[in-house]
């Protein structure tokens, strides 16, 4: 091309200056990709460092669960964690005025959060045999369980030497404060007592069969049954609880934990426990609720003997109605006698003879269900000679069920003499 001065002007191709599209794309890729990769690597490195730091902190504070394959198992409960300062304020620094009771592993205090919600705080003793293992066990257990007849865990605290569990506050305290008090137990008519028996049975059934874990409480007793404002029972204190995988039915331990008087013989003597161990404890509890007296301190007239022995002897003699609390002026006598029968079935010496909690619920709900004849309970005491030594030798030698059942055919089914067409 000629200019005005006759010079030739050369047109430069833009592609020469800026390069082709493919060249530009390559340049962008070369610049952007390393930047993106670098950012991703930095984020990953930061996440790894944060995770390692958190895991190390948990190890140092003892928050990991021994034997757990998932080191973040307690992480699901981290949102429930309370700080110690909050709990101190709510309980007025664990004042005696707020103390609800003293247990084997520590004290329980009433508290009130800033939002006005009442709570119950279980403070683990520093010298308690429970220690971190049972504390973590209880935290994980209760956090995973949801049932109207189980006490509800609101949170926990792990700070320094303090191990605290925060529960819903249950206004009527524990069953033992009511049922064993000569004045207070008069407030418990039969309908309320039956409601407590059935609710406790349903809570145990959930623990044994209906939850995604199979749990054996191992310390079921009146003081571990809390009563709410509507007189619904709530099973508490899972510090002793033993987890089973769903295909396990029994286990054994060299560490016997629980309360004598409620402990099944195979557990007390040999450390063998199963869901039937809880069934035995439930049977003792039922007889205590019917009679209004403790198993270990039962008093009938001038005769002092344990509750199970008196219940069994009265049953064999056809006078089981003597077991009924005199303050029970009303209520279905048929229902009361059936509960005594079920209680005796639960405390039988032979593990295989005891019903499951599912069977117990069926027995209570259906009067068409024929109850088997109970056999002699464990730890049976004769009035005349004290401890029945033959029972112990029979238990240790493994006597047959047929040997023990020979004397059972004369038992009088007293409750069958009452006619009530409409069961509960």
C-alpha positions as a Markdown table, in Angstrom:
| # | Residue | x | y | z |
|---|---|---|---|---|
| 1 | Unk | 0.0 | 0.0 | 0.0 |
| 2 | Unk | 1.3 | 3.4 | -0.9 |
| 3 | Unk | 1.3 | 6.4 | 1.4 |
| 4 | Unk | 1.0 | 10.0 | 0.4 |
| 5 | Unk | 4.7 | 10.2 | 0.1 |
| 6 | Unk | 4.9 | 7.1 | -2.1 |
| 7 | Unk | 6.3 | 4.9 | 0.6 |
| 8 | Unk | 5.0 | 1.4 | 1.0 |
| 9 | Unk | 3.2 | 0.7 | 4.3 |
| 10 | Unk | 3.3 | -2.8 | 5.6 |
| 11 | Unk | 0.2 | -4.1 | 7.3 |
| 12 | Unk | 1.0 | -6.2 | 10.3 |
| 13 | Unk | -1.3 | -9.2 | 11.0 |
| 14 | Unk | -2.9 | -8.8 | 14.5 |
| 15 | Unk | -2.4 | -12.5 | 15.1 |
| 16 | Unk | 1.3 | -11.9 | 15.0 |
| 17 | Unk | 1.1 | -9.4 | 17.8 |
| 18 | Unk | -1.5 | -11.1 | 20.0 |
| 19 | Unk | -1.1 | -14.7 | 18.9 |
| 20 | Unk | -3.8 | -17.1 | 18.1 |
| 21 | Unk | -6.8 | -18.1 | 20.3 |
| 22 | Unk | -5.1 | -21.3 | 21.1 |
| 23 | Unk | -2.0 | -19.5 | 22.3 |
| 24 | Unk | -4.1 | -17.3 | 24.5 |
| 25 | Unk | -5.9 | -20.2 | 26.1 |
| 26 | Unk | -2.6 | -21.9 | 26.8 |
| 27 | Unk | -1.3 | -18.8 | 28.5 |
| 28 | Unk | -4.5 | -18.6 | 30.7 |
| 29 | Unk | -4.2 | -22.2 | 31.7 |
| 30 | Unk | -0.6 | -21.9 | 32.5 |
| 31 | Unk | -1.3 | -19.0 | 34.8 |
| 32 | Unk | -4.7 | -20.0 | 36.4 |
| 33 | Unk | -4.2 | -23.7 | 37.0 |
| 34 | Unk | -1.1 | -23.4 | 39.3 |
| 35 | Unk | -2.9 | -20.7 | 41.2 |
| 36 | Unk | -6.0 | -22.9 | 41.7 |
| 37 | Unk | -4.0 | -25.9 | 42.6 |
| 38 | Unk | -2.0 | -23.9 | 45.1 |
| 39 | Unk | -5.1 | -22.6 | 46.8 |
| 40 | Unk | -6.6 | -26.1 | 47.0 |
| 41 | Unk | -3.4 | -27.5 | 48.5 |
| 42 | Unk | -3.3 | -24.6 | 51.1 |
| 43 | Unk | -6.9 | -25.3 | 52.1 |
| 44 | Unk | -6.3 | -29.0 | 52.4 |
| 45 | Unk | -3.2 | -28.5 | 54.4 |
| 46 | Unk | -5.1 | -26.0 | 56.7 |
| 47 | Unk | -7.9 | -28.6 | 57.2 |
| 48 | Unk | -5.5 | -31.3 | 58.0 |
| 49 | Unk | -3.7 | -29.1 | 60.5 |
| 50 | Unk | -7.0 | -28.1 | 62.1 |
| 51 | Unk | -8.1 | -31.7 | 62.4 |
| 52 | Unk | -4.8 | -32.9 | 63.9 |
| 53 | Unk | -5.0 | -30.1 | 66.4 |
| 54 | Unk | -8.5 | -30.9 | 67.4 |
| 55 | Unk | -7.7 | -34.6 | 67.7 |
| 56 | Unk | -4.7 | -33.8 | 69.8 |
| 57 | Unk | -6.7 | -31.6 | 72.1 |
| 58 | Unk | -9.3 | -34.3 | 72.5 |
| 59 | Unk | -6.7 | -36.8 | 73.4 |
| 60 | Unk | -5.2 | -34.4 | 76.0 |
| 61 | Unk | -8.6 | -33.7 | 77.6 |
| 62 | Unk | -9.7 | -37.4 | 77.5 |
| 63 | Unk | -12.7 | -36.7 | 75.2 |
| 64 | Unk | -12.2 | -39.7 | 72.9 |
| 65 | Unk | -14.0 | -42.9 | 73.6 |
| 66 | Unk | -11.8 | -45.8 | 74.5 |
| 67 | Unk | -12.1 | -48.6 | 72.0 |
| 68 | Unk | -14.0 | -46.5 | 69.5 |
| 69 | Unk | -13.2 | -46.9 | 65.8 |
| 70 | Unk | -14.6 | -43.4 | 65.2 |
| 71 | Unk | -12.5 | -40.8 | 66.9 |
| 72 | Unk | -15.2 | -38.2 | 66.4 |
| 73 | Unk | -17.9 | -40.4 | 68.0 |
| 74 | Unk | -18.5 | -37.8 | 70.7 |
| 75 | Unk | -18.6 | -35.1 | 68.1 |
| 76 | Unk | -22.3 | -35.5 | 67.6 |
| 77 | Unk | -22.8 | -34.5 | 71.2 |
| 78 | Unk | -20.4 | -31.5 | 71.1 |
| 79 | Unk | -23.3 | -29.2 | 70.5 |
| 80 | Unk | -24.6 | -30.3 | 73.9 |
| 81 | Unk | -21.5 | -29.3 | 75.8 |
| 82 | Unk | -21.9 | -26.8 | 78.6 |
| 83 | Unk | -19.1 | -24.7 | 80.0 |
| 84 | Unk | -18.4 | -25.0 | 83.7 |
| 85 | Unk | -19.1 | -21.4 | 84.4 |
| 86 | Unk | -22.6 | -21.7 | 83.2 |
| 87 | Unk | -23.3 | -24.7 | 85.3 |
| 88 | Unk | -21.7 | -23.1 | 88.4 |
| 89 | Unk | -24.0 | -20.1 | 88.0 |
| 90 | Unk | -27.1 | -22.2 | 87.4 |
| 91 | Unk | -26.5 | -24.3 | 90.6 |
| 92 | Unk | -25.3 | -21.4 | 92.7 |
| 93 | Unk | -21.8 | -23.0 | 92.7 |
| 94 | Unk | -23.2 | -26.4 | 93.7 |
| 95 | Unk | -24.7 | -25.1 | 96.9 |
| 96 | Unk | -26.2 | -27.4 | 99.5 |
| 97 | Unk | -29.5 | -25.7 | 99.1 |
| 98 | Unk | -29.7 | -27.0 | 95.5 |
| 99 | Unk | -28.5 | -30.5 | 96.3 |
| 100 | Unk | -31.1 | -33.1 | 95.3 |
| 101 | Unk | -29.3 | -36.2 | 96.5 |
| 102 | Unk | -26.1 | -38.2 | 96.9 |
| 103 | Unk | -25.4 | -41.3 | 94.8 |
| 104 | Unk | -22.6 | -43.8 | 94.6 |
| 105 | Unk | -20.8 | -41.8 | 92.0 |
| 106 | Unk | -21.5 | -38.3 | 93.2 |
| 107 | Unk | -24.1 | -35.7 | 93.9 |
| 108 | Unk | -27.1 | -34.4 | 92.0 |
| 109 | Unk | -27.9 | -30.7 | 92.0 |
| 110 | Unk | -30.9 | -28.6 | 90.8 |
| 111 | Unk | -30.1 | -25.7 | 88.6 |
| 112 | Unk | -31.7 | -23.0 | 86.5 |
| 113 | Unk | -30.3 | -21.8 | 83.3 |
| 114 | Unk | -30.4 | -18.1 | 82.2 |
| 115 | Unk | -33.4 | -18.8 | 80.0 |
| 116 | Unk | -35.4 | -20.1 | 83.0 |
| 117 | Unk | -35.1 | -23.8 | 82.2 |
| 118 | Unk | -34.7 | -26.0 | 85.3 |
| 119 | Unk | -32.0 | -28.7 | 85.0 |
| 120 | Unk | -30.5 | -31.5 | 87.2 |
| 121 | Unk | -26.8 | -31.7 | 87.2 |
| 122 | Unk | -25.0 | -34.9 | 88.2 |
| 123 | Unk | -21.5 | -34.1 | 89.5 |
| 124 | Unk | -19.2 | -37.0 | 89.4 |
| 125 | Unk | -17.0 | -37.4 | 92.5 |
| 126 | Unk | -13.3 | -36.9 | 91.9 |
| 127 | Unk | -12.6 | -40.1 | 93.9 |
| 128 | Unk | -15.4 | -42.0 | 92.3 |
| 129 | Unk | -14.8 | -45.5 | 91.0 |
| 130 | Unk | -16.8 | -44.5 | 87.9 |
| 131 | Unk | -14.2 | -42.2 | 86.5 |
| 132 | Unk | -13.9 | -41.2 | 82.9 |
| 133 | Unk | -14.9 | -44.5 | 81.4 |
| 134 | Unk | -18.4 | -44.7 | 82.9 |
| 135 | Unk | -18.9 | -41.0 | 82.4 |
| 136 | Unk | -18.2 | -41.2 | 78.7 |
| 137 | Unk | -20.3 | -44.3 | 78.5 |
| 138 | Unk | -23.2 | -42.5 | 80.1 |
| 139 | Unk | -22.9 | -39.5 | 77.8 |
| 140 | Unk | -22.9 | -41.5 | 74.7 |
| 141 | Unk | -25.6 | -43.9 | 75.8 |
| 142 | Unk | -28.1 | -41.3 | 77.0 |
| 143 | Unk | -27.4 | -39.0 | 74.0 |
| 144 | Unk | -28.4 | -41.8 | 71.6 |
| 145 | Unk | -31.6 | -42.8 | 73.4 |
| 146 | Unk | -35.0 | -41.2 | 73.0 |
| 147 | Unk | -38.0 | -42.6 | 74.8 |
| 148 | Unk | -40.6 | -41.1 | 77.0 |
| 149 | Unk | -39.7 | -43.4 | 79.9 |
| 150 | Unk | -36.0 | -42.6 | 79.8 |
| 151 | Unk | -34.5 | -39.5 | 81.4 |
| 152 | Unk | -33.4 | -37.0 | 78.7 |
| 153 | Unk | -29.8 | -35.8 | 78.5 |
| 154 | Unk | -29.6 | -32.0 | 77.9 |
| 155 | Unk | -25.8 | -31.7 | 77.9 |
| 156 | Unk | -22.5 | -32.4 | 79.6 |
| 157 | Unk | -19.3 | -30.8 | 80.8 |
| 158 | Unk | -15.7 | -32.0 | 80.6 |
| 159 | Unk | -13.4 | -29.4 | 82.1 |
| 160 | Unk | -10.3 | -30.2 | 84.1 |
| 161 | Unk | -11.3 | -32.6 | 86.9 |
| 162 | Unk | -15.0 | -31.8 | 86.5 |
| 163 | Unk | -17.3 | -34.4 | 85.0 |
| 164 | Unk | -20.9 | -33.2 | 84.8 |
| 165 | Unk | -24.1 | -34.5 | 83.2 |
| 166 | Unk | -27.0 | -32.1 | 82.6 |
| 167 | Unk | -30.4 | -33.7 | 82.6 |
| 168 | Unk | -34.0 | -32.5 | 82.4 |
| 169 | Unk | -35.3 | -31.7 | 85.8 |
| 170 | Unk | -37.9 | -34.2 | 87.1 |
| 171 | Unk | -40.0 | -32.4 | 89.7 |
| 172 | Unk | -41.2 | -35.4 | 91.8 |
| 173 | Unk | -37.6 | -36.8 | 92.5 |
| 174 | Unk | -37.1 | -40.6 | 92.5 |
| 175 | Unk | -39.5 | -43.3 | 93.2 |
| 176 | Unk | -37.8 | -44.4 | 96.5 |
| 177 | Unk | -38.5 | -41.0 | 98.1 |
| 178 | Unk | -42.2 | -41.7 | 97.5 |
| 179 | Unk | -42.9 | -45.4 | 97.6 |
| 180 | Unk | -40.9 | -46.1 | 100.8 |
| 181 | Unk | -42.2 | -43.1 | 102.7 |
| 182 | Unk | -45.2 | -44.1 | 104.9 |
| 183 | Unk | -46.9 | -40.7 | 104.3 |
| 184 | Unk | -46.0 | -40.0 | 100.7 |
| 185 | Unk | -46.8 | -43.4 | 99.3 |
| 186 | Unk | -50.5 | -42.9 | 100.2 |
| 187 | Unk | -50.5 | -40.4 | 97.3 |
| 188 | Unk | -49.8 | -43.3 | 95.0 |
| 189 | Unk | -53.1 | -45.0 | 94.3 |
| 190 | Unk | -53.1 | -48.2 | 92.3 |
| 191 | Unk | -53.7 | -46.5 | 89.0 |
| 192 | Unk | -50.5 | -44.4 | 89.5 |
| 193 | Unk | -48.5 | -47.4 | 90.7 |
| 194 | Unk | -49.6 | -49.4 | 87.7 |
| 195 | Unk | -48.7 | -46.6 | 85.4 |
| 196 | Unk | -45.2 | -46.5 | 86.9 |
| 197 | Unk | -44.8 | -50.3 | 86.5 |
| 198 | Unk | -45.9 | -50.3 | 82.9 |
| 199 | Unk | -43.9 | -47.2 | 82.0 |
| 200 | Unk | -40.7 | -48.8 | 83.5 |
| 201 | Unk | -41.4 | -52.0 | 81.6 |
| 202 | Unk | -41.7 | -50.1 | 78.4 |
| 203 | Unk | -38.5 | -48.2 | 79.0 |
| 204 | Unk | -36.6 | -51.4 | 79.7 |
| 205 | Unk | -38.1 | -53.0 | 76.5 |
| 206 | Unk | -36.8 | -50.1 | 74.5 |
| 207 | Unk | -33.3 | -50.5 | 76.0 |
| 208 | Unk | -33.3 | -54.3 | 75.4 |
| 209 | Unk | -34.9 | -54.5 | 72.0 |
| 210 | Unk | -36.3 | -51.4 | 70.4 |
| 211 | Unk | -33.3 | -49.0 | 70.4 |
| 212 | Unk | -30.5 | -49.4 | 67.8 |
| 213 | Unk | -28.3 | -50.5 | 70.6 |
| 214 | Unk | -29.0 | -53.4 | 73.0 |
| 215 | Unk | -28.4 | -52.0 | 76.5 |
| 216 | Unk | -28.4 | -53.7 | 79.9 |
| 217 | Unk | -28.9 | -51.2 | 82.7 |
| 218 | Unk | -27.5 | -53.4 | 85.5 |
| 219 | Unk | -28.6 | -51.1 | 88.3 |
| 220 | Unk | -32.3 | -50.8 | 87.9 |
| 221 | Unk | -33.9 | -49.9 | 91.3 |
| 222 | Unk | -36.4 | -47.5 | 92.9 |
| 223 | Unk | -33.9 | -44.7 | 93.3 |
| 224 | Unk | -33.1 | -44.8 | 89.6 |
| 225 | Unk | -36.7 | -44.3 | 88.6 |
| 226 | Unk | -37.6 | -40.6 | 88.4 |
| 227 | Unk | -41.2 | -39.5 | 88.5 |
| 228 | Unk | -42.3 | -36.5 | 86.4 |
| 229 | Unk | -45.2 | -34.1 | 87.0 |
| 230 | Unk | -47.6 | -36.4 | 85.3 |
| 231 | Unk | -46.4 | -39.4 | 87.3 |
| 232 | Unk | -44.6 | -40.9 | 84.3 |
| 233 | Unk | -41.6 | -43.0 | 85.3 |
| 234 | Unk | -38.2 | -42.2 | 83.7 |
| 235 | Unk | -35.3 | -44.6 | 84.0 |
| 236 | Unk | -32.1 | -42.8 | 84.9 |
| 237 | Unk | -28.4 | -43.4 | 85.8 |
| 238 | Unk | -26.8 | -45.2 | 82.9 |
| 239 | Unk | -23.3 | -45.1 | 84.4 |
| 240 | Unk | -23.5 | -48.9 | 84.9 |
| 241 | Unk | -25.1 | -49.6 | 81.5 |
| 242 | Unk | -23.5 | -52.2 | 79.3 |
| 243 | Unk | -23.7 | -52.0 | 75.5 |
| 244 | Unk | -24.4 | -55.1 | 73.5 |
| 245 | Unk | -24.3 | -55.5 | 69.8 |
| 246 | Unk | -27.7 | -56.7 | 68.5 |
| 247 | Unk | -26.7 | -60.3 | 68.1 |
| 248 | Unk | -25.4 | -60.7 | 71.6 |
| 249 | Unk | -27.6 | -62.0 | 74.4 |
| 250 | Unk | -25.3 | -62.3 | 77.4 |
| 251 | Unk | -21.9 | -61.4 | 78.8 |
| 252 | Unk | -19.7 | -61.6 | 81.9 |
| 253 | Unk | -17.5 | -59.3 | 83.9 |
| 254 | Unk | -15.1 | -59.5 | 86.8 |
| 255 | Unk | -16.3 | -56.0 | 87.9 |
| 256 | Unk | -19.6 | -56.4 | 89.7 |
| 257 | Unk | -21.5 | -53.2 | 89.8 |
| 258 | Unk | -25.0 | -52.6 | 91.0 |
| 259 | Unk | -27.1 | -52.7 | 94.2 |
| 260 | Unk | -27.5 | -55.9 | 96.3 |
| 261 | Unk | -31.2 | -56.8 | 96.7 |
| 262 | Unk | -31.8 | -56.0 | 93.0 |
| 263 | Unk | -29.0 | -58.0 | 91.5 |
| 264 | Unk | -29.8 | -61.4 | 89.9 |
| 265 | Unk | -27.9 | -64.4 | 91.4 |
| 266 | Unk | -26.0 | -65.3 | 88.3 |
| 267 | Unk | -24.6 | -61.7 | 88.2 |
| 268 | Unk | -24.0 | -61.3 | 92.0 |
| 269 | Unk | -22.2 | -64.7 | 92.2 |
| 270 | Unk | -20.5 | -65.1 | 88.9 |
| 271 | Unk | -20.6 | -61.8 | 87.0 |
| 272 | Unk | -22.8 | -63.2 | 84.3 |
| 273 | Unk | -25.3 | -60.7 | 83.0 |
| 274 | Unk | -27.9 | -60.5 | 80.3 |
| 275 | Unk | -31.3 | -58.8 | 79.6 |
| 276 | Unk | -32.7 | -61.3 | 82.1 |
| 277 | Unk | -30.5 | -59.6 | 84.8 |
| 278 | Unk | -32.6 | -56.5 | 84.3 |
| 279 | Unk | -35.8 | -58.5 | 84.3 |
| 280 | Unk | -34.9 | -59.8 | 87.8 |
| 281 | Unk | -34.4 | -56.3 | 89.0 |
| 282 | Unk | -37.7 | -55.3 | 87.5 |
| 283 | Unk | -39.4 | -58.1 | 89.3 |
| 284 | Unk | -38.0 | -56.9 | 92.7 |
| 285 | Unk | -39.2 | -53.4 | 91.8 |
| 286 | Unk | -42.7 | -54.5 | 91.0 |
| 287 | Unk | -43.0 | -56.3 | 94.3 |
| 288 | Unk | -41.7 | -53.2 | 96.1 |
| 289 | Unk | -44.3 | -51.0 | 94.3 |
| 290 | Unk | -47.2 | -53.4 | 95.2 |
| 291 | Unk | -46.1 | -53.7 | 98.9 |
| 292 | Unk | -44.7 | -50.2 | 99.4 |
| 293 | Unk | -41.7 | -51.7 | 101.2 |
| 294 | Unk | -38.0 | -52.3 | 100.4 |
| 295 | Unk | -36.8 | -55.8 | 99.5 |
| 296 | Unk | -34.0 | -55.7 | 102.0 |
| 297 | Unk | -36.0 | -54.2 | 104.9 |
| 298 | Unk | -39.4 | -55.8 | 104.6 |
| 299 | Unk | -41.4 | -56.0 | 107.8 |
| 300 | Unk | -44.6 | -58.0 | 108.2 |
| 301 | Unk | -45.9 | -57.8 | 111.7 |
| 302 | Unk | -43.2 | -59.0 | 114.1 |
| 303 | Unk | -41.5 | -61.0 | 111.4 |
| 304 | Unk | -38.5 | -59.5 | 109.6 |
| 305 | Unk | -37.6 | -61.2 | 106.3 |
| 306 | Unk | -36.8 | -60.2 | 102.8 |
| 307 | Unk | -39.6 | -59.2 | 100.5 |
| 308 | Unk | -39.0 | -62.0 | 97.9 |
| 309 | Unk | -39.2 | -64.7 | 100.6 |
| 310 | Unk | -42.4 | -63.3 | 102.0 |
| 311 | Unk | -44.0 | -62.9 | 98.6 |
| 312 | Unk | -43.1 | -66.5 | 97.6 |
| 313 | Unk | -44.3 | -68.0 | 100.9 |
| 314 | Unk | -47.5 | -66.1 | 100.7 |
| 315 | Unk | -48.1 | -67.1 | 97.1 |
| 316 | Unk | -47.6 | -70.8 | 97.9 |
| 317 | Unk | -49.9 | -70.5 | 100.9 |
| 318 | Unk | -52.6 | -68.8 | 98.9 |
| 319 | Unk | -52.3 | -65.6 | 100.9 |
| 320 | Unk | -50.5 | -63.3 | 98.4 |
| 321 | Unk | -53.0 | -60.6 | 99.1 |
| 322 | Unk | -51.1 | -60.1 | 102.4 |
| 323 | Unk | -48.3 | -58.5 | 100.2 |
| 324 | Unk | -50.5 | -55.6 | 99.1 |
| 325 | Unk | -49.8 | -52.3 | 100.6 |
| 326 | Unk | -52.6 | -51.5 | 103.2 |
| 327 | Unk | -52.8 | -47.9 | 101.9 |
| 328 | Unk | -54.2 | -49.3 | 98.6 |
| 329 | Unk | -57.9 | -48.9 | 99.4 |
| 330 | Unk | -59.0 | -48.9 | 95.8 |
| 331 | Unk | -57.8 | -50.4 | 92.5 |
| 332 | Unk | -58.3 | -53.6 | 90.5 |
| 333 | Unk | -57.5 | -56.5 | 92.8 |
| 334 | Unk | -57.3 | -58.7 | 89.7 |
| 335 | Unk | -54.6 | -56.4 | 88.3 |
| 336 | Unk | -52.7 | -56.2 | 91.5 |
| 337 | Unk | -52.6 | -60.0 | 91.9 |
| 338 | Unk | -51.5 | -60.3 | 88.3 |
| 339 | Unk | -48.6 | -57.9 | 88.9 |
| 340 | Unk | -47.5 | -60.0 | 91.9 |
| 341 | Unk | -47.6 | -63.1 | 89.7 |
| 342 | Unk | -45.5 | -61.3 | 87.0 |
| 343 | Unk | -43.1 | -60.0 | 89.7 |
| 344 | Unk | -42.5 | -63.6 | 90.9 |
| 345 | Unk | -41.9 | -64.8 | 87.4 |
| 346 | Unk | -39.3 | -62.1 | 86.9 |
| 347 | Unk | -37.3 | -63.1 | 90.1 |
| 348 | Unk | -37.1 | -66.8 | 89.4 |
| 349 | Unk | -33.7 | -68.3 | 90.1 |
| 350 | Unk | -33.3 | -69.9 | 86.7 |
| 351 | Unk | -32.4 | -67.4 | 84.0 |
| 352 | Unk | -34.3 | -69.3 | 81.3 |
| 353 | Unk | -37.5 | -69.3 | 83.4 |
| 354 | Unk | -37.7 | -65.5 | 83.5 |
| 355 | Unk | -39.7 | -63.8 | 80.8 |
| 356 | Unk | -38.3 | -61.2 | 78.5 |
| 357 | Unk | -39.6 | -57.6 | 78.8 |
| 358 | Unk | -41.6 | -58.1 | 75.6 |
| 359 | Unk | -43.4 | -61.0 | 77.3 |
| 360 | Unk | -43.9 | -58.9 | 80.4 |
| 361 | Unk | -45.6 | -56.2 | 78.4 |
| 362 | Unk | -47.8 | -58.8 | 76.7 |
| 363 | Unk | -48.7 | -60.3 | 80.1 |
| 364 | Unk | -49.8 | -56.8 | 81.3 |
| 365 | Unk | -51.7 | -55.9 | 78.2 |
| 366 | Unk | -53.5 | -59.2 | 77.6 |
| 367 | Unk | -55.6 | -61.0 | 80.1 |
| 368 | Unk | -56.0 | -63.8 | 77.6 |
| 369 | Unk | -52.3 | -64.6 | 78.0 |
| 370 | Unk | -52.0 | -67.5 | 80.5 |
| 371 | Unk | -49.3 | -66.8 | 83.0 |
| 372 | Unk | -46.9 | -69.8 | 83.7 |
| 373 | Unk | -46.5 | -71.0 | 87.3 |
| 374 | Unk | -43.5 | -69.3 | 88.9 |
| 375 | Unk | -40.7 | -71.3 | 90.6 |
| 376 | Unk | -38.9 | -70.5 | 93.8 |
| 377 | Unk | -37.1 | -67.1 | 93.6 |
| 378 | Unk | -33.4 | -66.7 | 94.2 |
| 379 | Unk | -32.1 | -65.9 | 97.8 |
| 380 | Unk | -35.2 | -67.5 | 99.3 |
| 381 | Unk | -35.2 | -67.4 | 103.1 |
| 382 | Unk | -37.1 | -69.8 | 105.4 |
| 383 | Unk | -38.6 | -68.2 | 108.5 |
| 384 | Unk | -37.4 | -71.0 | 110.7 |
| 385 | Unk | -33.8 | -71.6 | 109.6 |
| 386 | Unk | -32.7 | -68.4 | 107.9 |
| 387 | Unk | -30.9 | -68.7 | 104.6 |
| 388 | Unk | -31.9 | -71.7 | 102.6 |
| 389 | Unk | -28.5 | -73.3 | 102.1 |
| 390 | Unk | -30.0 | -76.0 | 99.9 |
| 391 | Unk | -30.8 | -73.2 | 97.4 |
| 392 | Unk | -27.2 | -72.1 | 97.2 |
| 393 | Unk | -25.9 | -75.7 | 96.8 |
| 394 | Unk | -28.7 | -76.4 | 94.2 |
| 395 | Unk | -27.7 | -73.2 | 92.3 |
| 396 | Unk | -24.0 | -74.0 | 92.3 |
| 397 | Unk | -24.6 | -77.7 | 91.4 |
| 398 | Unk | -26.9 | -76.8 | 88.5 |
| 399 | Unk | -30.1 | -78.6 | 89.7 |
| 400 | Unk | -32.6 | -79.3 | 87.0 |
| 401 | Unk | -35.7 | -77.2 | 86.5 |
| 402 | Unk | -38.0 | -80.2 | 87.0 |
| 403 | Unk | -36.5 | -80.9 | 90.5 |
| 404 | Unk | -37.4 | -77.4 | 91.5 |
| 405 | Unk | -40.9 | -77.4 | 89.9 |
| 406 | Unk | -42.2 | -80.5 | 91.8 |
| 407 | Unk | -43.4 | -78.4 | 94.6 |
| 408 | Unk | -45.0 | -75.7 | 92.4 |
| 409 | Unk | -48.1 | -77.6 | 91.4 |
| 410 | Unk | -49.9 | -76.7 | 94.7 |
| 411 | Unk | -49.7 | -72.9 | 94.0 |
| 412 | Unk | -53.1 | -71.3 | 94.3 |
| 413 | Unk | -54.0 | -68.8 | 91.5 |
| 414 | Unk | -55.7 | -66.4 | 93.9 |
| 415 | Unk | -56.2 | -63.6 | 91.4 |
| 416 | Unk | -58.4 | -65.9 | 89.3 |
| 417 | Unk | -61.1 | -65.9 | 91.9 |
| 418 | Unk | -61.9 | -62.2 | 91.0 |
| 419 | Unk | -64.0 | -61.4 | 87.9 |
| 420 | Unk | -63.4 | -58.2 | 86.1 |
| 421 | Unk | -64.6 | -58.4 | 82.4 |
| 422 | Unk | -62.6 | -55.4 | 81.1 |
| 423 | Unk | -58.9 | -55.4 | 81.7 |
| 424 | Unk | -57.0 | -52.1 | 81.5 |
